[in-house]
Amino acid sequence: MTLTAPRTTPENPEERQVRAVLRAAEDAWNRRDLHAFAALFAPEAGYITRDNVMLRGRREIERAQNDAQAGPLRGMQLKLTANRIEFLAPQVVVVDALVCLTPEQCGVEPTDALSTLVLARGEEGWRIYAAHTSYRTALERDARLT
């Protein structure tokens, strides 16, 4: 398969819009507004969590994130760092991102994970259609690979 879309540059307005979705996800998560967080996903989105649970659609994504914030991820702050943004077509992009969840209080270990996101631009603007998050291995963390 040959990809014809040009490789993106930081000055690309489409890339800025994609990065804005990542910032909006951080902001919604950190404000504990998980309805707004889920709204960044397409209505029929698929999301595989770092615990390998498959979520389908905004409602399941919102419910699972609420459960996570009420339980094991309580008090964590989200930071997403895009390592790669690759346009597969003018309206489809793949993002590889480092996910860092850090505690607001001492005594809780930060969590590092990697996410691959597929976003597409539609009637609602850029939305996440697929996401797969997995824990970083100790080797990756120790080597400071991103």
Rosetta constraint file for C-alpha pairs under 8 A:
AtomPair CA 3 CA 88 HARMONIC 6.10 0.50
AtomPair CA 3 CA 89 HARMONIC 7.39 0.50
AtomPair CA 4 CA 88 HARMONIC 7.48 0.50
AtomPair CA 4 CA 89 HARMONIC 7.07 0.50
AtomPair CA 5 CA 87 HARMONIC 6.18 0.50
AtomPair CA 5 CA 88 HARMONIC 5.87 0.50
AtomPair CA 5 CA 89 HARMONIC 5.05 0.50
AtomPair CA 5 CA 90 HARMONIC 6.25 0.50
AtomPair CA 6 CA 87 HARMONIC 7.14 0.50
AtomPair CA 7 CA 86 HARMONIC 6.40 0.50
AtomPair CA 7 CA 87 HARMONIC 6.47 0.50
AtomPair CA 8 CA 12 HARMONIC 6.31 0.50
AtomPair CA 8 CA 15 HARMONIC 6.85 0.50
AtomPair CA 8 CA 85 HARMONIC 7.19 0.50
AtomPair CA 8 CA 86 HARMONIC 6.52 0.50
AtomPair CA 8 CA 87 HARMONIC 6.69 0.50
AtomPair CA 9 CA 15 HARMONIC 7.45 0.50
AtomPair CA 10 CA 15 HARMONIC 6.74 0.50
AtomPair CA 10 CA 16 HARMONIC 7.37 0.50
AtomPair CA 11 CA 15 HARMONIC 7.63 0.50
AtomPair CA 11 CA 16 HARMONIC 7.57 0.50
AtomPair CA 12 CA 16 HARMONIC 6.53 0.50
AtomPair CA 13 CA 17 HARMONIC 6.36 0.50
AtomPair CA 14 CA 18 HARMONIC 6.35 0.50
AtomPair CA 15 CA 19 HARMONIC 6.12 0.50
AtomPair CA 15 CA 85 HARMONIC 7.45 0.50
AtomPair CA 16 CA 20 HARMONIC 6.10 0.50
AtomPair CA 17 CA 21 HARMONIC 6.55 0.50
AtomPair CA 17 CA 126 HARMONIC 7.40 0.50
AtomPair CA 18 CA 22 HARMONIC 6.74 0.50
AtomPair CA 18 CA 119 HARMONIC 7.89 0.50
AtomPair CA 18 CA 126 HARMONIC 6.70 0.50
AtomPair CA 19 CA 23 HARMONIC 6.31 0.50
AtomPair CA 19 CA 82 HARMONIC 7.84 0.50
AtomPair CA 20 CA 24 HARMONIC 6.00 0.50
AtomPair CA 21 CA 25 HARMONIC 6.16 0.50
AtomPair CA 21 CA 40 HARMONIC 7.05 0.50
AtomPair CA 21 CA 126 HARMONIC 7.16 0.50
AtomPair CA 21 CA 127 HARMONIC 7.57 0.50
AtomPair CA 22 CA 26 HARMONIC 6.35 0.50
AtomPair CA 22 CA 80 HARMONIC 6.60 0.50
AtomPair CA 23 CA 27 HARMONIC 6.09 0.50
AtomPair CA 23 CA 80 HARMONIC 7.55 0.50
AtomPair CA 24 CA 28 HARMONIC 6.00 0.50
AtomPair CA 24 CA 37 HARMONIC 7.60 0.50
AtomPair CA 24 CA 40 HARMONIC 7.92 0.50
AtomPair CA 25 CA 29 HARMONIC 6.05 0.50
AtomPair CA 25 CA 37 HARMONIC 5.44 0.50
AtomPair CA 25 CA 40 HARMONIC 7.01 0.50
AtomPair CA 26 CA 30 HARMONIC 5.98 0.50
AtomPair CA 26 CA 78 HARMONIC 5.52 0.50
AtomPair CA 26 CA 79 HARMONIC 6.03 0.50
AtomPair CA 26 CA 80 HARMONIC 6.80 0.50
AtomPair CA 27 CA 31 HARMONIC 6.08 0.50
AtomPair CA 28 CA 32 HARMONIC 6.11 0.50
AtomPair CA 28 CA 33 HARMONIC 4.98 0.50
AtomPair CA 28 CA 34 HARMONIC 6.32 0.50
AtomPair CA 28 CA 36 HARMONIC 5.85 0.50
AtomPair CA 28 CA 37 HARMONIC 5.16 0.50
AtomPair CA 29 CA 33 HARMONIC 5.97 0.50
AtomPair CA 29 CA 34 HARMONIC 6.09 0.50
AtomPair CA 29 CA 37 HARMONIC 6.15 0.50
AtomPair CA 29 CA 77 HARMONIC 7.49 0.50
AtomPair CA 29 CA 78 HARMONIC 6.63 0.50
AtomPair CA 30 CA 76 HARMONIC 7.74 0.50
AtomPair CA 30 CA 77 HARMONIC 5.48 0.50
AtomPair CA 30 CA 78 HARMONIC 6.26 0.50
AtomPair CA 32 CA 69 HARMONIC 7.89 0.50
AtomPair CA 33 CA 37 HARMONIC 6.39 0.50
AtomPair CA 34 CA 38 HARMONIC 5.97 0.50
AtomPair CA 34 CA 62 HARMONIC 5.67 0.50
AtomPair CA 34 CA 65 HARMONIC 6.68 0.50
AtomPair CA 34 CA 66 HARMONIC 6.56 0.50
AtomPair CA 35 CA 39 HARMONIC 6.18 0.50
AtomPair CA 35 CA 62 HARMONIC 6.00 0.50
AtomPair CA 36 CA 40 HARMONIC 6.81 0.50
AtomPair CA 37 CA 41 HARMONIC 7.70 0.50
AtomPair CA 37 CA 62 HARMONIC 7.33 0.50
AtomPair CA 38 CA 58 HARMONIC 5.23 0.50
AtomPair CA 38 CA 59 HARMONIC 7.44 0.50
AtomPair CA 38 CA 61 HARMONIC 6.03 0.50
AtomPair CA 38 CA 62 HARMONIC 5.26 0.50
AtomPair CA 39 CA 43 HARMONIC 7.84 0.50
AtomPair CA 39 CA 58 HARMONIC 6.64 0.50
AtomPair CA 40 CA 126 HARMONIC 7.93 0.50
AtomPair CA 40 CA 127 HARMONIC 5.38 0.50
AtomPair CA 40 CA 128 HARMONIC 6.27 0.50
AtomPair CA 41 CA 45 HARMONIC 5.96 0.50
AtomPair CA 41 CA 57 HARMONIC 7.83 0.50
AtomPair CA 41 CA 58 HARMONIC 6.38 0.50
AtomPair CA 41 CA 127 HARMONIC 5.06 0.50
AtomPair CA 41 CA 128 HARMONIC 4.38 0.50
AtomPair CA 41 CA 129 HARMONIC 6.06 0.50
AtomPair CA 42 CA 57 HARMONIC 7.31 0.50
AtomPair CA 42 CA 58 HARMONIC 7.09 0.50
AtomPair CA 42 CA 127 HARMONIC 5.34 0.50
AtomPair CA 42 CA 128 HARMONIC 5.68 0.50
AtomPair CA 42 CA 129 HARMONIC 5.29 0.50
AtomPair CA 43 CA 57 HARMONIC 5.33 0.50
AtomPair CA 43 CA 58 HARMONIC 5.47 0.50
AtomPair CA 44 CA 56 HARMONIC 6.46 0.50
AtomPair CA 44 CA 57 HARMONIC 4.47 0.50
AtomPair CA 44 CA 58 HARMONIC 6.98 0.50
AtomPair CA 44 CA 129 HARMONIC 7.22 0.50
AtomPair CA 45 CA 56 HARMONIC 5.88 0.50
AtomPair CA 45 CA 57 HARMONIC 4.89 0.50
AtomPair CA 45 CA 58 HARMONIC 6.84 0.50
AtomPair CA 45 CA 128 HARMONIC 6.79 0.50
AtomPair CA 45 CA 129 HARMONIC 4.46 0.50
AtomPair CA 45 CA 130 HARMONIC 5.57 0.50
AtomPair CA 46 CA 54 HARMONIC 6.98 0.50
AtomPair CA 46 CA 55 HARMONIC 5.73 0.50
AtomPair CA 46 CA 56 HARMONIC 4.75 0.50
AtomPair CA 46 CA 57 HARMONIC 6.28 0.50
AtomPair CA 46 CA 129 HARMONIC 6.37 0.50
AtomPair CA 46 CA 130 HARMONIC 4.85 0.50
AtomPair CA 46 CA 131 HARMONIC 6.44 0.50
AtomPair CA 47 CA 54 HARMONIC 5.80 0.50
AtomPair CA 47 CA 55 HARMONIC 5.02 0.50
AtomPair CA 47 CA 56 HARMONIC 6.50 0.50
AtomPair CA 47 CA 61 HARMONIC 7.31 0.50
AtomPair CA 47 CA 130 HARMONIC 5.67 0.50
AtomPair CA 47 CA 131 HARMONIC 4.62 0.50
AtomPair CA 47 CA 132 HARMONIC 5.83 0.50
AtomPair CA 48 CA 52 HARMONIC 5.55 0.50
AtomPair CA 48 CA 53 HARMONIC 5.40 0.50
AtomPair CA 48 CA 54 HARMONIC 4.52 0.50
AtomPair CA 48 CA 55 HARMONIC 6.16 0.50
AtomPair CA 48 CA 131 HARMONIC 6.14 0.50
AtomPair CA 48 CA 132 HARMONIC 4.64 0.50
AtomPair CA 48 CA 133 HARMONIC 6.24 0.50
AtomPair CA 49 CA 53 HARMONIC 5.26 0.50
AtomPair CA 49 CA 54 HARMONIC 6.64 0.50
AtomPair CA 49 CA 55 HARMONIC 7.67 0.50
AtomPair CA 49 CA 132 HARMONIC 6.23 0.50
AtomPair CA 49 CA 133 HARMONIC 5.34 0.50
AtomPair CA 49 CA 134 HARMONIC 7.04 0.50
AtomPair CA 50 CA 113 HARMONIC 7.45 0.50
AtomPair CA 50 CA 132 HARMONIC 7.39 0.50
AtomPair CA 50 CA 133 HARMONIC 4.75 0.50
AtomPair CA 50 CA 134 HARMONIC 4.26 0.50
AtomPair CA 50 CA 135 HARMONIC 5.96 0.50
AtomPair CA 51 CA 134 HARMONIC 7.32 0.50
AtomPair CA 52 CA 134 HARMONIC 7.76 0.50
AtomPair CA 55 CA 60 HARMONIC 5.73 0.50
AtomPair CA 55 CA 61 HARMONIC 5.97 0.50
AtomPair CA 55 CA 64 HARMONIC 7.98 0.50
AtomPair CA 56 CA 60 HARMONIC 5.94 0.50
AtomPair CA 56 CA 61 HARMONIC 6.96 0.50
AtomPair CA 57 CA 61 HARMONIC 6.33 0.50
AtomPair CA 58 CA 62 HARMONIC 5.98 0.50
AtomPair CA 59 CA 63 HARMONIC 6.17 0.50
AtomPair CA 60 CA 64 HARMONIC 6.02 0.50
AtomPair CA 61 CA 65 HARMONIC 6.11 0.50
AtomPair CA 62 CA 66 HARMONIC 6.09 0.50
AtomPair CA 63 CA 67 HARMONIC 6.21 0.50
AtomPair CA 64 CA 68 HARMONIC 6.12 0.50
AtomPair CA 65 CA 69 HARMONIC 6.09 0.50
AtomPair CA 66 CA 70 HARMONIC 6.09 0.50
AtomPair CA 67 CA 71 HARMONIC 6.07 0.50
AtomPair CA 68 CA 72 HARMONIC 5.67 0.50
AtomPair CA 68 CA 73 HARMONIC 5.27 0.50
AtomPair CA 68 CA 74 HARMONIC 6.97 0.50
AtomPair CA 69 CA 73 HARMONIC 4.77 0.50
AtomPair CA 69 CA 74 HARMONIC 4.44 0.50
AtomPair CA 69 CA 75 HARMONIC 7.15 0.50
AtomPair CA 69 CA 76 HARMONIC 7.74 0.50
AtomPair CA 70 CA 74 HARMONIC 5.39 0.50
AtomPair CA 75 CA 103 HARMONIC 5.83 0.50
AtomPair CA 75 CA 104 HARMONIC 5.54 0.50
AtomPair CA 75 CA 105 HARMONIC 7.40 0.50
AtomPair CA 76 CA 101 HARMONIC 5.57 0.50
AtomPair CA 76 CA 102 HARMONIC 5.16 0.50
AtomPair CA 76 CA 103 HARMONIC 4.41 0.50
AtomPair CA 76 CA 104 HARMONIC 5.89 0.50
AtomPair CA 77 CA 100 HARMONIC 7.95 0.50
AtomPair CA 77 CA 101 HARMONIC 5.29 0.50
AtomPair CA 77 CA 102 HARMONIC 5.16 0.50
AtomPair CA 77 CA 103 HARMONIC 6.17 0.50
AtomPair CA 77 CA 104 HARMONIC 6.71 0.50
AtomPair CA 78 CA 99 HARMONIC 7.14 0.50
AtomPair CA 78 CA 100 HARMONIC 5.88 0.50
AtomPair CA 78 CA 101 HARMONIC 4.72 0.50
AtomPair CA 78 CA 102 HARMONIC 6.74 0.50
AtomPair CA 79 CA 99 HARMONIC 5.97 0.50
AtomPair CA 79 CA 100 HARMONIC 5.13 0.50
AtomPair CA 79 CA 101 HARMONIC 6.41 0.50
AtomPair CA 80 CA 97 HARMONIC 6.19 0.50
AtomPair CA 80 CA 98 HARMONIC 5.74 0.50
AtomPair CA 80 CA 99 HARMONIC 4.91 0.50
AtomPair CA 80 CA 100 HARMONIC 6.50 0.50
AtomPair CA 81 CA 97 HARMONIC 5.20 0.50
AtomPair CA 81 CA 98 HARMONIC 5.07 0.50
AtomPair CA 81 CA 99 HARMONIC 6.69 0.50
AtomPair CA 82 CA 95 HARMONIC 6.50 0.50
AtomPair CA 82 CA 96 HARMONIC 5.85 0.50
AtomPair CA 82 CA 97 HARMONIC 4.17 0.50
AtomPair CA 82 CA 98 HARMONIC 6.43 0.50
AtomPair CA 83 CA 95 HARMONIC 7.46 0.50
AtomPair CA 83 CA 96 HARMONIC 5.55 0.50
AtomPair CA 83 CA 97 HARMONIC 5.27 0.50
AtomPair CA 83 CA 98 HARMONIC 6.96 0.50
AtomPair CA 83 CA 146 HARMONIC 7.05 0.50
AtomPair CA 84 CA 94 HARMONIC 7.78 0.50
AtomPair CA 84 CA 95 HARMONIC 5.54 0.50
AtomPair CA 84 CA 96 HARMONIC 5.10 0.50
AtomPair CA 84 CA 97 HARMONIC 6.99 0.50
AtomPair CA 85 CA 93 HARMONIC 6.77 0.50
AtomPair CA 85 CA 94 HARMONIC 5.82 0.50
AtomPair CA 85 CA 95 HARMONIC 4.61 0.50
AtomPair CA 85 CA 96 HARMONIC 6.71 0.50
AtomPair CA 86 CA 93 HARMONIC 5.53 0.50
AtomPair CA 86 CA 94 HARMONIC 5.26 0.50
AtomPair CA 86 CA 95 HARMONIC 6.50 0.50
AtomPair CA 87 CA 91 HARMONIC 7.65 0.50
AtomPair CA 87 CA 92 HARMONIC 5.91 0.50
AtomPair CA 87 CA 93 HARMONIC 4.25 0.50
AtomPair CA 87 CA 94 HARMONIC 6.40 0.50
AtomPair CA 88 CA 92 HARMONIC 5.59 0.50
AtomPair CA 88 CA 93 HARMONIC 5.55 0.50
AtomPair CA 88 CA 94 HARMONIC 7.18 0.50
AtomPair CA 89 CA 93 HARMONIC 6.98 0.50
AtomPair CA 91 CA 120 HARMONIC 5.34 0.50
AtomPair CA 91 CA 121 HARMONIC 5.05 0.50
AtomPair CA 91 CA 122 HARMONIC 7.82 0.50
AtomPair CA 92 CA 118 HARMONIC 7.17 0.50
AtomPair CA 92 CA 119 HARMONIC 5.80 0.50
AtomPair CA 92 CA 120 HARMONIC 4.43 0.50
AtomPair CA 92 CA 121 HARMONIC 6.68 0.50
AtomPair CA 93 CA 118 HARMONIC 5.77 0.50
AtomPair CA 93 CA 119 HARMONIC 5.30 0.50
AtomPair CA 93 CA 120 HARMONIC 6.37 0.50
AtomPair CA 94 CA 116 HARMONIC 7.00 0.50
AtomPair CA 94 CA 117 HARMONIC 5.67 0.50
AtomPair CA 94 CA 118 HARMONIC 4.64 0.50
AtomPair CA 94 CA 119 HARMONIC 6.45 0.50
AtomPair CA 95 CA 115 HARMONIC 7.90 0.50
AtomPair CA 95 CA 116 HARMONIC 5.64 0.50
AtomPair CA 95 CA 117 HARMONIC 5.04 0.50
AtomPair CA 95 CA 118 HARMONIC 6.42 0.50
AtomPair CA 95 CA 119 HARMONIC 7.85 0.50
AtomPair CA 96 CA 114 HARMONIC 7.25 0.50
AtomPair CA 96 CA 115 HARMONIC 5.78 0.50
AtomPair CA 96 CA 116 HARMONIC 4.59 0.50
AtomPair CA 96 CA 117 HARMONIC 6.49 0.50
AtomPair CA 97 CA 114 HARMONIC 5.80 0.50
AtomPair CA 97 CA 115 HARMONIC 5.19 0.50
AtomPair CA 97 CA 116 HARMONIC 6.39 0.50
AtomPair CA 97 CA 117 HARMONIC 7.94 0.50
AtomPair CA 98 CA 112 HARMONIC 7.23 0.50
AtomPair CA 98 CA 113 HARMONIC 6.05 0.50
AtomPair CA 98 CA 114 HARMONIC 4.76 0.50
AtomPair CA 98 CA 115 HARMONIC 6.39 0.50
AtomPair CA 98 CA 146 HARMONIC 6.50 0.50
AtomPair CA 99 CA 111 HARMONIC 7.92 0.50
AtomPair CA 99 CA 112 HARMONIC 5.71 0.50
AtomPair CA 99 CA 113 HARMONIC 4.92 0.50
AtomPair CA 99 CA 114 HARMONIC 5.58 0.50
AtomPair CA 99 CA 115 HARMONIC 6.69 0.50
AtomPair CA 100 CA 110 HARMONIC 7.09 0.50
AtomPair CA 100 CA 111 HARMONIC 5.74 0.50
AtomPair CA 100 CA 112 HARMONIC 4.74 0.50
AtomPair CA 100 CA 113 HARMONIC 6.48 0.50
AtomPair CA 101 CA 110 HARMONIC 5.57 0.50
AtomPair CA 101 CA 111 HARMONIC 5.01 0.50
AtomPair CA 101 CA 112 HARMONIC 6.52 0.50
AtomPair CA 102 CA 109 HARMONIC 7.29 0.50
AtomPair CA 102 CA 110 HARMONIC 4.47 0.50
AtomPair CA 102 CA 111 HARMONIC 6.51 0.50
AtomPair CA 103 CA 108 HARMONIC 5.92 0.50
AtomPair CA 103 CA 109 HARMONIC 6.99 0.50
AtomPair CA 103 CA 110 HARMONIC 6.15 0.50
AtomPair CA 112 CA 135 HARMONIC 6.30 0.50
AtomPair CA 112 CA 136 HARMONIC 5.93 0.50
AtomPair CA 113 CA 133 HARMONIC 6.52 0.50
AtomPair CA 113 CA 134 HARMONIC 5.43 0.50
AtomPair CA 113 CA 135 HARMONIC 4.20 0.50
AtomPair CA 113 CA 136 HARMONIC 4.85 0.50
AtomPair CA 114 CA 133 HARMONIC 5.50 0.50
AtomPair CA 114 CA 134 HARMONIC 5.46 0.50
AtomPair CA 114 CA 135 HARMONIC 6.28 0.50
AtomPair CA 114 CA 136 HARMONIC 6.23 0.50
AtomPair CA 115 CA 131 HARMONIC 6.67 0.50
AtomPair CA 115 CA 132 HARMONIC 5.44 0.50
AtomPair CA 115 CA 133 HARMONIC 4.18 0.50
AtomPair CA 115 CA 134 HARMONIC 6.52 0.50
AtomPair CA 116 CA 131 HARMONIC 5.68 0.50
AtomPair CA 116 CA 132 HARMONIC 5.38 0.50
AtomPair CA 116 CA 133 HARMONIC 6.56 0.50
AtomPair CA 117 CA 128 HARMONIC 6.63 0.50
AtomPair CA 117 CA 129 HARMONIC 7.55 0.50
AtomPair CA 117 CA 130 HARMONIC 5.63 0.50
AtomPair CA 117 CA 131 HARMONIC 4.43 0.50
AtomPair CA 117 CA 132 HARMONIC 6.64 0.50
AtomPair CA 118 CA 128 HARMONIC 5.85 0.50
AtomPair CA 118 CA 129 HARMONIC 5.64 0.50
AtomPair CA 118 CA 130 HARMONIC 5.10 0.50
AtomPair CA 118 CA 131 HARMONIC 6.49 0.50
AtomPair CA 119 CA 126 HARMONIC 6.29 0.50
AtomPair CA 119 CA 127 HARMONIC 5.34 0.50
AtomPair CA 119 CA 128 HARMONIC 4.33 0.50
AtomPair CA 119 CA 129 HARMONIC 5.48 0.50
AtomPair CA 119 CA 130 HARMONIC 7.15 0.50
AtomPair CA 120 CA 125 HARMONIC 7.96 0.50
AtomPair CA 120 CA 126 HARMONIC 5.46 0.50
AtomPair CA 120 CA 127 HARMONIC 5.72 0.50
AtomPair CA 120 CA 128 HARMONIC 6.69 0.50
AtomPair CA 120 CA 129 HARMONIC 6.80 0.50
AtomPair CA 121 CA 125 HARMONIC 5.02 0.50
AtomPair CA 121 CA 126 HARMONIC 4.15 0.50
AtomPair CA 121 CA 127 HARMONIC 6.35 0.50
AtomPair CA 122 CA 126 HARMONIC 6.39 0.50
AtomPair CA 122 CA 127 HARMONIC 7.56 0.50
AtomPair CA 136 CA 140 HARMONIC 6.15 0.50
AtomPair CA 136 CA 141 HARMONIC 6.61 0.50
AtomPair CA 137 CA 141 HARMONIC 6.33 0.50
AtomPair CA 138 CA 142 HARMONIC 5.90 0.50
AtomPair CA 139 CA 143 HARMONIC 5.96 0.50
AtomPair CA 140 CA 144 HARMONIC 5.90 0.50
AtomPair CA 140 CA 145 HARMONIC 5.09 0.50
AtomPair CA 140 CA 146 HARMONIC 7.48 0.50
AtomPair CA 141 CA 145 HARMONIC 6.33 0.50
